[in-house]
Structure formats: structure tokens, C-alpha cells
Amino acid sequence: MASPSSPTSPASAEGASIDASVRLPGLYFAAAAAVWLVVGTALSLIAAFKLHSPAFLADCEWLTYGRVRSAESALLIYGWGFNAAFAMAIWLMARLAQAEVRRPVTLVVAGGFWNLGVLVGTLGVLGGHGTAVEGLEFPSYVNAILFVSYAWIAIWALLTFRARRSPHVFISQWYLLLALLWFPWVFSLAHLLLVVDPVQGVMQPLVQTWYTHSLGLFWFGGIGVAALYYLTTKLTGRSIAHYHLSPVGFWLLVIFGGWAGPARLVGAPVPAWVVSLSIALSFLLLVVLSVWACNLVPTLSRASAAVRQDPAYRFIGVSVLALLVAQTASVLLSLRSAAELLQFTFVHTALGQLTQYGFFSMAAFGTLYVLVPRIAGRSWPVPGLVGFHFWSSLLGCATSVVALALAGYRQGVGLNRLPAGDGAVPVPVIEILQGLQPYLFTHTSALVLLAAGHVAFLVNLGWIASASCSCGVPVTPSLSNASKVA
């Protein structure tokens, strides 16, 4: 396995032809992701308002808290997350394989069916036909559309890998292949065991946690880490530090990563040995985390002052930091002593925000800020919106995570407070929730800031996409060092 900095990059003309082959599907998936991100953020705001203003839109049956929360979760996963991941995976695979994407219109057709499924699924959830299964909230009739569409897109990415001109398989390609091959297995099996013919008893929580954990770790984690490895070396122009360790982290993740899901079930009616084994094996993920840190942090820290001003570099740097913090926190929260206090609180919501937004979304933004100008052949039309998007995303995400973590800690303390005296009663849950209102209001304010950044991203992306489609002669992008990616 060669270092990604090996002199195997295509020449500029060849790289331009590869980017041109990705233009149509890349712009389509990026635009679809941005649209769903704005819609999903709007639903997140509605759900957040309802936490401290229950009467907000209370007369609309389609916008009750349970439906909005489920639709928002599914939309940000399958609408924003998957469309962004498709754009990232196709471009990264083509670049690393040094091969053009054949018949790109086919990918757009498959993407059209995928987004049709997302639209139907979202309306189904809001209409009361959701499954109430975390990670599989869409109605069961939508999952067949999603599975076929995904298979179509993944096969095209795998065909691009098969047509590679380079004899080397880089670590980024390893993670891309892991994500592309792992998701259809866990998705189809979880759908069968939880929706089509639900298993009984203790198997339900075991399968459900296995699916949600695998979705985050192997699909979003695989695509996100692949992007971090590739862009870290390309933006800085340096080899990945301690690159020989990267296969160790990859194989430890493959072998032990899937076993860490049941660690969330401390105290649940499942065999205690299953949870204990999961907790023990989850600590091996700290070794994987150490490998990622040894590879990425020194490489990023050696970047020049000019590179540090690059918007893509900033997004990637935040993503690496969020990845390290989130995975460490996830392992520590699986301990029984921590679960006794913080399980079923907003602390886990904060962890999800840090993982899904702080890590994956920031990695996706960084990749798209490199990808889109190259495949569109022109610079971002309003550079100021790029900086605004970064700072609003950083401040909004940090504020939201901190507010939810503090709310969760106070919530855990209140729920575990023992009554004093024989006649005393525990603190009512409604009283605990009333004490969380300042934190929840802060979280809502953070979502408003995130929404403003997302709208700025959508406007900038729509502008550059429309300009690329209307003009026949592309120009050389010149906003940032992202244009130097070979």
C-alpha cells in the first residue's frame, strides 16, 4: 500500500478530464444534499422550539413533536448525509483510481430515485406512517426504493475502482470500499429483522443498536475518514505522518468495530455478558482513534500559513478534532458508572450532534468546497459566504453540543436524585425539564445560527451549479488552495 503522496497523481489535463466526468452526478448529489440539509434544519428548529414552547404548531397534526423529530432524523441521515456521501465517494474514488466515471447520467438517474424515496419517506413519517425505529424511520415501502438506488450508485463506484489505472490501493480507498460494501448488508438485515419480520424480545434492541452503530461507524465514518486522509495530504502537500500504521487502524476497526454497539444497552433487559463484552471491545476503538490521530494531526499541523487560511483546511481540521473527541467520549460514556448517571439524557443527543455534524458534516463541507469548484470549473461566486458558513457552523455546533451536554448532566443528576426521608418523593420529571429550559433555548439559538450557514451554503452552491450548467466554457477555480488538489 502506497502513501497518498506517492508520485502517482494524474497530470493536470488528466485530472481535469476526471473532474469533468464527475461534474453531472457530483453537482446533482451536492445540490440535493444542500436542499435536504436546509429542510432538515428547518424541521430541527421546529422540534427544538417544541421542547421549550410545546404549544408551537400544536394544532397541526403533521408537525407534532414525535413526527417532526423522526422526520428530521431520517432526513438528515438519508437526505443530507447520503447525498453528500455519494458525491464524496464518487469523486474520491475517481481521483484515487485515476479513472473517469463512465455514463455519469446513470448515476443521476439512480440519485433521482434515491431522492424520490427520501421525499416519499419524509412525507410518510410526517403523515403518521413512520416505523418509530431509530435509523429506519421511513415507512417500509420506501426502503426497497432506497436499497435498489443505493445498489445502482455503489456498483458504479465499484466499477470505477475496478477500472483504476494505479496499481496502488490507498488507505482512503480501503475506507471507501468498507463503506460501500458494509451498508447494504446492515441495511437489508436490519430492515428484515426490525420492520418486515420483527424479531422478538431482547434481539430487538441488540439488532437496533448494531444497525445504528454500524451506520455511523462504517458508512459515515468510512466515507468521512477517507475524505480526511485524502484531503489532509492534498491540501498540505505532505505525506501522511506514520502512514505505515494506517492498516492497523483499518483492520482493528473492521474486526472489532461492529461489536461496540450493544455498549449503549447498560441496564437494558439483555444478557449482561453481551453488554460487558461490548464495553470491553469498544475500548479497542481507542487504538483505532490513536492511529487516526497519529496519521492526521501531525500532517495537518505541518501545513503552511497560507494553507491554514484555506476554507477547506479549516473544515477538515474541525472534523478531525470532532472525530477524536466524539469517539473518545463515546467509549467513556459506555462505562457502567457513566451510564448510571447519563443514560437516557441529552448527553447522548450532544454526542450524536458532535459525531454527525462536528465530524461528518464538517468533513463533507470541506470536501464539497474542494470538489464543487473543480468539477464545475469555476470559483465560488461569493467567497464571503464561505467564511460565514464556516464560522456559523463552528459556533453553532459548539454551542449546541455544550448546551445539550450541560442539560444532559443536570437532567441525569435530577433523575438520579434520591428522596430524603421516608415520606419524600423523587423530583418530578416535569420539574427537571423546566430547569433545562435555558439550555434548550441556547440549543435552539445555535440551530438558528446553523440554519443561516446552511442557507449561505445552498445559495453559493446553487449559484455555482447554475453558472456551470449555463456556461459552456469553464474557468479555472481560484478561491483557495483547494484548486491545487491534483
Backbone torsions as a table, in degrees:
resi	resn	phi	psi	omega
1	MET	NA	127.1	-176.0
2	ALA	-93.8	155.3	174.4
3	SER	-69.4	145.7	-179.6
4	PRO	-66.5	-9.4	177.0
5	SER	-93.9	6.1	177.9
6	SER	-62.9	150.7	-176.3
7	PRO	-74.2	59.3	-179.9
8	THR	-116.2	10.7	-178.1
9	SER	-72.7	146.3	179.4
10	PRO	-70.6	160.6	175.2
11	ALA	-67.5	166.7	-175.7
12	SER	-57.9	-43.5	-178.7
13	ALA	-64.7	-41.2	179.5
14	GLU	-67.3	-40.3	176.9
15	GLY	-63.0	-37.8	178.3
16	ALA	-64.9	-37.3	178.7
17	SER	-68.6	-35.0	176.3
18	ILE	-65.3	-45.4	178.2
19	ASP	-61.2	-39.1	-179.8
20	ALA	-64.3	-35.2	179.4
21	SER	-69.6	-22.9	-179.8
22	VAL	-92.2	-8.0	-170.1
23	ARG	-55.7	-52.7	-174.1
24	LEU	-64.7	-56.3	178.9
25	PRO	-66.6	-34.1	-179.3
26	GLY	-63.3	-47.6	178.8
27	LEU	-66.8	-37.1	179.9
28	TYR	-62.9	-52.0	-177.7
29	PHE	-66.1	-37.5	178.3
30	ALA	-63.9	-44.0	-180.0
31	ALA	-65.9	-43.7	178.6
32	ALA	-62.2	-40.6	178.7
33	ALA	-62.1	-43.5	-179.2
34	ALA	-64.6	-40.0	178.7
35	VAL	-64.0	-48.6	179.9
36	TRP	-64.8	-31.8	178.4
37	LEU	-63.3	-43.8	179.2
38	VAL	-66.1	-43.7	179.1
39	VAL	-64.5	-43.7	178.7
40	GLY	-63.7	-38.1	177.1
41	THR	-65.7	-36.9	176.2
42	ALA	-61.9	-42.4	176.6
43	LEU	-66.3	-36.0	176.1
44	SER	-62.0	-39.7	178.4
45	LEU	-64.6	-41.9	178.7
46	ILE	-61.4	-46.1	179.4
47	ALA	-63.7	-39.3	-179.9
48	ALA	-66.8	-40.8	177.4
49	PHE	-59.9	-37.9	-177.2
50	LYS	-68.0	-21.6	179.2
51	LEU	-69.2	-30.4	177.7
52	HIS	-118.9	-1.3	173.8
53	SER	-139.7	76.2	-173.3
54	PRO	-58.6	-23.9	-178.3
55	ALA	-79.5	-6.1	-177.9
56	PHE	-65.4	119.0	-179.2
57	LEU	55.0	31.6	-176.8
58	ALA	-69.5	-21.0	-177.7
59	ASP	-82.9	-8.1	-178.7
60	CYS	-98.4	113.1	-176.8
61	GLU	-62.9	-33.8	-178.5
62	TRP	-70.5	-17.8	-175.3
63	LEU	-115.5	30.4	171.5
64	THR	-66.8	159.2	-173.2
65	TYR	-58.9	-45.4	-176.8
66	GLY	-61.0	-42.6	-179.1
67	ARG	-70.4	-44.0	-179.2
68	VAL	-63.8	-42.2	-178.9
69	ARG	-64.0	-42.1	179.0
70	SER	-67.4	-43.1	180.0
71	ALA	-64.7	-41.2	179.3
72	GLU	-62.6	-44.3	-179.5
73	SER	-62.5	-48.0	-179.2
74	ALA	-65.8	-38.3	-176.9
75	LEU	-68.4	-40.5	179.2
76	LEU	-70.3	-25.8	177.2
77	ILE	-80.7	-58.0	-171.5
78	TYR	-89.4	-20.4	177.1
79	GLY	-88.8	-69.1	179.9
80	TRP	-69.5	-56.0	-171.0
81	GLY	-61.1	-48.6	-176.0
82	PHE	-72.4	-39.5	177.6
83	ASN	-63.1	-43.0	176.6
84	ALA	-62.9	-41.6	179.8
85	ALA	-64.9	-38.1	177.6
86	PHE	-61.5	-46.5	179.7
87	ALA	-60.9	-44.0	-180.0
88	MET	-64.2	-47.2	-175.1
89	ALA	-64.9	-42.6	-177.8
90	ILE	-65.2	-46.3	-178.4
91	TRP	-67.8	-44.9	-179.7
92	LEU	-63.3	-41.5	-179.5
93	MET	-65.6	-41.8	178.9
94	ALA	-64.4	-42.5	-179.6
95	ARG	-65.0	-47.0	-177.1
96	LEU	-71.1	-32.8	178.5
97	ALA	-81.9	-12.9	-176.9
98	GLN	56.4	41.8	-177.7
99	ALA	-133.7	140.5	177.3
100	GLU	-75.1	151.7	175.7
101	VAL	-81.2	122.1	-178.5
102	ARG	-85.7	140.3	177.6
103	ARG	48.5	62.6	-177.1
104	PRO	-62.2	-22.4	178.3
105	VAL	-60.6	-31.5	178.7
106	THR	-60.0	-39.3	178.4
107	LEU	-65.6	-37.5	179.0
108	VAL	-65.9	-40.0	177.7
109	VAL	-62.7	-46.3	177.7
110	ALA	-61.5	-40.9	177.1
111	GLY	-63.6	-34.4	176.9
112	GLY	-62.3	-42.8	177.1
113	PHE	-66.8	-38.4	177.7
114	TRP	-59.7	-48.7	-177.2
115	ASN	-72.6	-26.7	170.9
116	LEU	-63.4	-41.7	176.6
117	GLY	-63.0	-40.1	178.3
118	VAL	-63.7	-42.9	179.9
119	LEU	-63.3	-48.8	179.7
120	VAL	-62.7	-40.9	179.7
121	GLY	-64.2	-41.9	179.3
122	THR	-64.0	-44.6	177.5
123	LEU	-64.3	-35.8	177.9
124	GLY	-64.7	-41.5	178.2
125	VAL	-65.2	-46.8	179.3
126	LEU	-64.5	-28.1	178.8
127	GLY	-83.1	-0.9	176.4
128	GLY	96.0	15.7	-177.5
129	HIS	-108.1	15.0	179.7
130	GLY	-70.1	166.3	-176.3
131	THR	-93.0	-16.3	-176.8
132	ALA	64.2	18.8	175.4
133	VAL	-101.4	121.3	-176.9
134	GLU	-58.6	127.2	-179.3
135	GLY	87.9	-14.9	178.9
136	LEU	-132.1	45.2	-174.1
137	GLU	-69.8	-25.4	-178.1
138	PHE	-63.5	149.5	174.8
139	PRO	-56.3	152.0	-173.2
140	SER	-61.1	-30.8	-177.5
141	TYR	-70.3	-13.3	179.6
142	VAL	-84.1	-29.5	-172.4
143	ASN	-63.5	-29.7	177.4
144	ALA	-65.2	-40.8	177.1
145	ILE	-62.2	-45.2	-179.0
146	LEU	-64.1	-40.5	-177.0
147	PHE	-65.9	-46.0	-179.5
148	VAL	-65.0	-42.5	179.1
149	SER	-62.7	-44.0	179.2
150	TYR	-61.7	-45.3	-179.2
151	ALA	-58.0	-40.2	178.9
152	TRP	-60.9	-49.1	-177.9
153	ILE	-66.8	-44.8	-177.9
154	ALA	-64.0	-40.1	178.8
155	ILE	-61.3	-40.1	179.0
156	TRP	-64.1	-39.2	177.1
157	ALA	-65.9	-40.0	179.2
158	LEU	-67.6	-35.4	176.1
159	LEU	-65.0	-35.8	175.5
160	THR	-64.0	-41.1	176.9
161	PHE	-63.7	-40.4	-179.4
162	ARG	-64.6	-30.1	-178.9
163	ALA	-88.3	14.6	-175.2
164	ARG	-60.9	144.8	179.2
165	ARG	-95.4	-21.6	-180.0
166	SER	-85.7	136.5	178.0
167	PRO	-75.3	-13.1	-176.7
168	HIS	-89.4	145.2	172.9
169	VAL	-113.2	110.0	-175.2
170	PHE	-80.1	162.2	-177.8
171	ILE	-62.3	-32.4	176.4
172	SER	-61.7	-38.1	178.1
173	GLN	-67.7	-33.7	176.7
174	TRP	-59.1	-47.5	-178.2
175	TYR	-69.3	-35.2	176.6
176	LEU	-64.3	-45.0	178.9
177	LEU	-64.2	-38.3	176.9
178	LEU	-59.1	-47.1	-178.8
179	ALA	-65.7	-46.6	-175.6
180	LEU	-65.0	-35.0	-177.0
181	LEU	-89.5	-25.0	-175.2
182	TRP	-80.2	-40.1	-172.4
183	PHE	-60.0	-48.9	-177.4
184	PRO	-59.9	-31.8	178.3
185	TRP	-67.2	-52.7	-176.5
186	VAL	-69.3	-34.3	-178.9
187	PHE	-67.2	-48.5	-178.3
188	SER	-67.1	-40.4	-178.7
189	LEU	-68.5	-42.8	179.1
190	ALA	-65.9	-40.1	178.0
191	HIS	-62.2	-40.9	179.9
192	LEU	-67.1	-43.6	-173.0
193	LEU	-84.5	-17.4	-176.9
194	LEU	-113.8	-22.4	-174.7
195	VAL	-119.1	-54.1	-175.3
196	VAL	-69.6	-56.0	-180.0
197	ASP	-134.5	79.5	-171.2
198	PRO	-58.9	134.5	174.0
199	VAL	-71.1	165.3	-174.5
200	GLN	-109.1	158.6	170.7
201	GLY	64.1	-138.4	-172.4
202	VAL	-68.2	-15.1	-178.6
203	MET	-68.9	-28.7	-178.5
204	GLN	-60.9	-53.8	178.6
205	PRO	-64.6	-30.9	179.1
206	LEU	-66.1	-46.1	179.4
207	VAL	-66.2	-41.0	-176.6
208	GLN	-64.8	-45.7	178.9
209	THR	-68.1	-35.0	176.6
210	TRP	-61.5	-42.3	-178.7
211	TYR	-68.2	-51.1	-177.6
212	THR	-63.2	-37.3	178.3
213	HIS	-66.7	-43.8	179.9
214	SER	-66.2	-37.6	178.7
215	LEU	-59.7	-44.9	-179.1
216	GLY	-73.9	-40.2	-172.8
217	LEU	-81.8	-42.7	-172.4
218	PHE	-96.5	-37.2	179.0
219	TRP	-82.5	-68.1	-179.0
220	PHE	-66.7	-37.4	177.5
221	GLY	-65.3	-42.8	-179.8
222	GLY	-63.5	-47.0	179.1
223	ILE	-65.6	-43.5	-177.9
224	GLY	-65.2	-45.1	-179.9
225	VAL	-66.9	-37.4	176.4
226	ALA	-59.4	-42.7	178.6
227	ALA	-65.9	-39.2	179.7
228	LEU	-63.7	-43.6	178.8
229	TYR	-62.6	-46.0	-175.7
230	TYR	-67.6	-49.9	-174.3
231	LEU	-73.9	-28.6	177.7
232	THR	-59.8	-47.2	-178.5
233	THR	-75.4	-33.8	-177.0
234	LYS	-75.8	-37.5	-179.7
235	LEU	-72.7	-38.7	-178.9
236	THR	-84.8	-20.8	-177.3
237	GLY	73.3	21.0	-177.5
238	ARG	-124.2	157.3	175.9
239	SER	-69.8	152.0	175.2
240	ILE	-66.0	127.3	-179.8
241	ALA	-65.5	138.9	177.2
242	HIS	52.6	44.9	-174.4
243	TYR	-62.1	-25.0	-178.8
244	HIS	-65.7	-16.4	179.9
245	LEU	-83.9	-16.3	-172.4
246	SER	-59.9	-38.0	177.1
247	PRO	-63.3	-30.3	179.1
248	VAL	-63.3	-47.1	178.6
249	GLY	-62.7	-39.5	-178.9
250	PHE	-63.7	-49.9	-174.6
251	TRP	-72.7	-32.5	173.6
252	LEU	-63.6	-38.2	178.0
253	LEU	-64.8	-43.9	-178.7
254	VAL	-64.7	-42.9	-173.1
255	ILE	-76.9	-42.5	-171.2
256	PHE	-110.5	-13.5	-173.7
257	GLY	-61.7	-40.2	-176.9
258	GLY	-68.4	-16.8	-177.6
259	TRP	-84.3	-8.8	-172.6
260	ALA	-83.9	-10.3	-176.8
261	GLY	-59.7	-49.8	-177.7
262	PRO	-63.1	-5.4	176.7
263	ALA	-61.9	-18.8	177.5
264	ARG	-75.1	-9.3	-171.7
265	LEU	-99.0	30.4	176.4
266	VAL	-60.9	126.2	-179.9
267	GLY	85.1	-5.8	179.4
268	ALA	-78.6	160.5	-179.6
269	PRO	-76.0	61.0	176.4
270	VAL	-127.4	158.7	179.4
271	PRO	-53.9	131.8	-175.8
272	ALA	-62.2	-32.4	-177.5
273	TRP	-67.9	-29.5	178.2
274	VAL	-64.6	-45.1	-180.0
275	VAL	-67.0	-42.9	-179.3
276	SER	-63.1	-42.6	177.7
277	LEU	-63.2	-40.6	179.6
278	SER	-64.2	-41.2	178.1
279	ILE	-62.5	-44.1	-179.1
280	ALA	-63.2	-44.1	-178.4
281	LEU	-71.9	-27.3	178.6
282	SER	-64.1	-26.0	179.0
283	PHE	-70.5	-20.5	174.1
284	LEU	-68.3	-21.0	175.7
285	LEU	-66.5	-20.3	174.8
286	LEU	-65.5	-28.7	175.4
287	VAL	-68.5	-43.9	176.3
288	VAL	-58.7	-43.2	179.4
289	LEU	-62.5	-38.1	179.1
290	SER	-65.4	-38.0	177.6
291	VAL	-63.7	-47.2	178.6
292	TRP	-58.2	-42.4	-179.6
293	ALA	-64.8	-42.9	179.9
294	CYS	-65.4	-31.5	-179.5
295	ASN	-79.8	-46.7	-167.4
296	LEU	-91.7	-42.8	-173.5
297	VAL	-64.2	-50.2	178.8
298	PRO	-61.4	-35.7	-180.0
299	THR	-66.0	-44.5	178.6
300	LEU	-66.2	-36.9	-177.0
301	SER	-69.3	-19.0	179.5
302	ARG	-89.2	7.1	-179.4
303	ALA	-68.6	148.4	179.5
304	SER	-72.8	167.5	-179.4
305	ALA	-63.0	-35.7	179.4
306	ALA	-66.7	-40.6	-179.8
307	VAL	-66.4	-34.1	-178.9
308	ARG	-64.5	-21.1	177.8
309	GLN	-85.1	-7.2	-179.0
310	ASP	-69.4	130.9	179.6
311	PRO	-57.6	-41.5	-179.2
312	ALA	-63.4	-39.8	178.5
313	TYR	-60.8	-40.2	-179.2
314	ARG	-65.9	-44.2	178.1
315	PHE	-62.2	-42.9	-179.2
316	ILE	-65.2	-41.7	178.9
317	GLY	-61.2	-43.8	177.1
318	VAL	-64.1	-39.2	179.8
319	SER	-62.4	-43.2	178.6
320	VAL	-62.1	-45.6	179.8
321	LEU	-62.0	-44.4	179.6
322	ALA	-63.7	-38.5	178.4
323	LEU	-60.3	-47.1	-178.1
324	LEU	-65.7	-43.7	-178.6
325	VAL	-68.9	-44.2	-176.1
326	ALA	-65.5	-43.9	-178.5
327	GLN	-69.8	-35.4	175.3
328	THR	-64.3	-45.5	178.5
329	ALA	-62.8	-38.0	179.9
330	SER	-61.9	-41.6	179.0
331	VAL	-67.8	-43.3	-178.6
332	LEU	-67.1	-35.9	179.7
333	LEU	-71.7	-13.6	177.6
334	SER	-79.4	-12.5	177.9
335	LEU	-64.6	145.0	-176.9
336	ARG	-62.1	-37.7	-179.5
337	SER	-64.2	-37.9	177.5
338	ALA	-73.3	-38.6	-178.6
339	ALA	-65.2	-33.9	179.4
340	GLU	-59.3	-33.2	-177.7
341	LEU	-94.8	-38.9	-166.8
342	LEU	-110.9	-3.8	178.6
343	GLN	-67.2	143.8	-179.6
344	PHE	64.7	31.2	177.1
345	THR	-123.0	176.7	179.2
346	PHE	-69.2	-6.9	177.1
347	VAL	-61.9	-40.8	179.1
348	HIS	-72.0	-28.3	173.1
349	THR	-66.4	-39.9	176.7
350	ALA	-63.6	-40.2	178.6
351	LEU	-64.0	-41.0	176.5
352	GLY	-62.5	-39.6	177.6
353	GLN	-64.0	-41.9	-179.7
354	LEU	-67.0	-38.0	-179.0
355	THR	-74.3	-51.1	-173.9
356	GLN	-74.1	-40.1	-178.0
357	TYR	-96.2	-51.4	-176.4
358	GLY	-60.8	-40.5	-180.0
359	PHE	-90.1	-68.0	-170.4
360	PHE	-68.6	-49.9	-175.6
361	SER	-63.1	-39.5	178.0
362	MET	-66.4	-37.2	174.6
363	ALA	-65.0	-38.9	179.1
364	ALA	-66.3	-43.3	178.2
365	PHE	-60.7	-45.7	179.1
366	GLY	-59.9	-41.8	179.2
367	THR	-67.1	-43.2	-178.5
368	LEU	-66.5	-32.2	177.2
369	TYR	-70.4	-18.1	172.1
370	VAL	-91.7	-43.9	-172.7
371	LEU	-66.4	-52.2	-170.9
372	VAL	-61.2	-48.4	178.9
373	PRO	-60.4	-32.7	-178.0
374	ARG	-73.5	-43.9	-178.5
375	ILE	-77.9	-26.4	177.4
376	ALA	-82.4	-21.7	178.8
377	GLY	75.4	25.1	179.6
378	ARG	-156.4	161.4	-177.4
379	SER	-79.1	164.6	174.5
380	TRP	-63.0	130.8	-173.3
381	PRO	-66.4	-33.8	-179.3
382	VAL	-125.8	89.0	-177.7
383	PRO	-57.8	-30.9	-179.4
384	GLY	-61.8	-30.8	178.3
385	LEU	-68.3	-26.7	178.4
386	VAL	-66.5	-46.6	177.3
387	GLY	-63.9	-41.0	177.8
388	PHE	-61.6	-41.4	179.3
389	HIS	-62.1	-42.7	-179.1
390	PHE	-62.6	-50.5	-175.4
391	TRP	-69.0	-36.6	177.3
392	SER	-67.4	-37.4	178.1
393	SER	-67.7	-44.4	-178.7
394	LEU	-64.7	-50.9	-177.7
395	LEU	-68.0	-40.5	179.6
396	GLY	-64.4	-45.3	179.9
397	CYS	-65.6	-45.8	-179.5
398	ALA	-62.2	-44.3	180.0
399	THR	-63.9	-43.1	-179.9
400	SER	-63.1	-45.7	-178.2
401	VAL	-63.8	-45.4	-179.1
402	VAL	-64.6	-45.0	-179.2
403	ALA	-61.8	-45.1	-179.7
404	LEU	-68.4	-36.6	178.4
405	ALA	-65.2	-43.8	177.8
406	LEU	-65.5	-40.2	177.4
407	ALA	-62.8	-41.9	-179.7
408	GLY	-65.4	-39.6	178.3
409	TYR	-64.0	-46.0	178.4
410	ARG	-64.6	-36.9	177.9
411	GLN	-63.9	-43.4	178.9
412	GLY	-64.1	-41.8	177.2
413	VAL	-61.4	-43.4	-179.9
414	GLY	-65.7	-41.7	-178.5
415	LEU	-69.2	-27.7	-177.9
416	ASN	-99.0	5.2	-179.6
417	ARG	-70.8	126.2	-179.0
418	LEU	-85.9	137.9	178.6
419	PRO	-68.2	145.6	179.7
420	ALA	-96.2	126.1	178.1
421	GLY	89.6	161.5	-176.8
422	ASP	-69.6	-33.6	-176.3
423	GLY	-92.4	0.0	-177.5
424	ALA	-76.8	155.7	179.0
425	VAL	-121.2	153.9	177.8
426	PRO	-62.3	161.4	178.7
427	VAL	-66.3	127.3	178.9
428	PRO	-60.3	144.7	-178.7
429	VAL	-61.2	-38.2	-179.1
430	ILE	-63.6	-33.5	177.5
431	GLU	-69.2	-38.0	177.1
432	ILE	-63.2	-43.7	-178.5
433	LEU	-65.9	-35.1	177.7
434	GLN	-64.1	-33.9	177.8
435	GLY	-72.2	-12.9	-179.6
436	LEU	-92.6	-3.2	-173.5
437	GLN	-57.0	-43.0	178.0
438	PRO	-59.0	-38.5	-179.8
439	TYR	-70.0	-41.2	-179.9
440	LEU	-68.1	-34.5	176.3
441	PHE	-67.1	-38.2	176.2
442	THR	-63.3	-40.2	177.1
443	HIS	-61.8	-41.8	178.2
444	THR	-63.1	-41.5	177.7
445	SER	-62.1	-37.1	177.9
446	ALA	-65.5	-37.1	178.1
447	LEU	-65.9	-34.2	175.8
448	VAL	-62.3	-42.1	178.2
449	LEU	-64.3	-42.0	177.2
450	LEU	-62.6	-41.5	-179.3
451	ALA	-61.7	-39.1	178.5
452	ALA	-62.6	-41.8	177.7
453	GLY	-65.8	-37.5	179.7
454	HIS	-67.1	-39.0	176.8
455	VAL	-64.2	-40.9	177.4
456	ALA	-61.3	-41.1	178.4
457	PHE	-64.1	-42.9	-179.7
458	LEU	-64.6	-41.7	179.3
459	VAL	-63.0	-46.8	180.0
460	ASN	-62.8	-43.0	-178.8
461	LEU	-67.9	-43.5	178.1
462	GLY	-61.9	-37.0	179.6
463	TRP	-64.5	-49.0	-176.8
464	ILE	-70.7	-33.6	179.0
465	ALA	-68.7	-42.9	179.0
466	SER	-66.0	-38.0	177.9
467	ALA	-65.8	-37.5	179.8
468	SER	-68.1	-36.6	-178.4
469	CYS	-77.0	-28.0	-175.6
470	SER	-89.4	-21.7	-177.6
471	CYS	-107.1	134.1	-176.9
472	GLY	-83.4	-24.4	-175.9
473	VAL	-109.4	109.1	179.8
474	PRO	-74.0	156.7	175.7
475	VAL	-111.8	166.8	-178.4
476	THR	-79.3	124.6	179.0
477	PRO	-65.7	142.0	-175.0
478	SER	-140.9	15.3	-176.6
479	LEU	-66.4	-44.2	-168.7
480	SER	-149.8	-176.9	176.6
481	ASN	-66.7	-9.4	176.7
482	ALA	-58.3	-28.7	-179.4
483	SER	-71.0	-8.6	-179.4
484	LYS	-88.9	-4.6	-179.5
485	VAL	-64.7	122.9	-174.5
486	ALA	-91.1	NA	NA
